[in-house]
Amino acid sequence: MRYENKVAVVTGAAGGVGQTLVRKLADEGAAVVLSDLAEEKTSRLAQEIRDRQGRAVHLAGDIREPEYCGKLVELAEKEFGRLDIVANNAGIIPRGTILETTDDMWHTALDVNLTAMFYICRAAIPLMKANGGTIINTSSVWGVYPGPGHIAYCTSKGAVASFTKSLGRDHAPDGIRVNAVCPHEINTPMLRSGFERRGLDPESAVDDLGRTVPLGRVAEPEDIADVILFLASDESRYIAGETIEVTGAKPVGS
C-alpha cells in the first residue's frame, strides 16, 4: 500500500493511461480526484473505485480553464483534507507541419498540453507545501527529440519538459518533487483512433508499429502508469526535476 493516506489528482483520468493509473493508485491506498472532459466515463470510473472499497471523487471539466483547475485542488482538500500527488496526464496529439497547422490547432495544443499544467500546479503547490508531495507531468520523447510532422505537439511537449525542470528546481526545497515521464507510442484508444482516421486497420497498425521497437512491442498503458507510480512513490525519493524517457529503446524516427 505505497499510497495509503495519500491523495492524488489525475487529469485525463478517462483515457488509456489515466484509467490504469487511477485504478492502481486506488488499489494501493490512495484517495483519487478524477479529472477529464468525459463526464460519463469519469463518473463511472469513480463509482467503480468506490464499489471496490476505494476512495474516489470526480469533477469533469476543461483543464484549459484556470477556475476549473483550481476547483480540482479545492475538491481534494474538501473531500480528503490534503493533496500529495498530482499526475498531469491529459494531453492531445495534433499532427501536421507548420503549413498544415491552424491557429486553433496550435493554441489548443499549448493550452491542453502545457498551460493546463501551469494552472493546476499553481493551484496545487500551496496546498502540497504542508506535507510535501510529488508532481508528475506527461511530456513525450517527441518533446525531448522532436520528430517530423508534429510541430504543435513537439513544441508543447518540449515546453513541458522545460517547465518540469524549472518547477522541480524551484520547489524541491518545499519537499515537492516534480518530474516528467516521456513516453513514445502507447497502445491506447487515442493511438488507435489516429490510425482509423488515416484509413488504417488499428490492430495491424499497432502490430507493425511494435516491430519498430527494439523491445518488440508498443508500450501498453500499464508500462507508462507504472513509471508514473514509481515517480509518485517514496522509492524515487531522490529523483527531482528529471525527464524520464520510456521508449522501449526506440529512437524518434526521421
ABEGO torsion letter per residue (X at the ends): XAABGBBBBBBGAABAAAAAAAAAAAAAGBBBBBBBABAAAAAAAAAAAAAAGBBBBBBBEBAABAAAAAAAAAAAAAAAGBBABBBBABBBBBBEBAAABBAAAAAAAAAAAAAAAAAAAAAAAAAAAAAEEBBBBBBBAAAABBBBGBAAAAAAAAAAAAAAAAAAAAAAAAGBBBBBBBBBBBBBAAAAAAAAAAGBBAAAAAAAAAAABAAGBBBBAAAAAAAAAAAABAAAAABBGBBBBBAGGBBBBX
